[in-house]
């Protein structure tokens, strides 16, 4: 389980074109909608699950 105050920065590296609609919605939920865009999020199990769902479209830049 993640500790309070931890953050996770993710960057979109793939396009959601020709992917399931749920994967596109997951990217939007992560604050991503264009390639090379980065988003800093609170490190929670829910966010980790979202990143895992679209792991082929994003990369973790920094985990503090």
Buried (B, 14 or more C-beta within 10 A) or exposed (E): EBEEEEEBBBBBEBEBEEBEEEBBEBBEBBEBEEEEBBBEBEBBEEBBEBBEBBEEBBBEEEEE
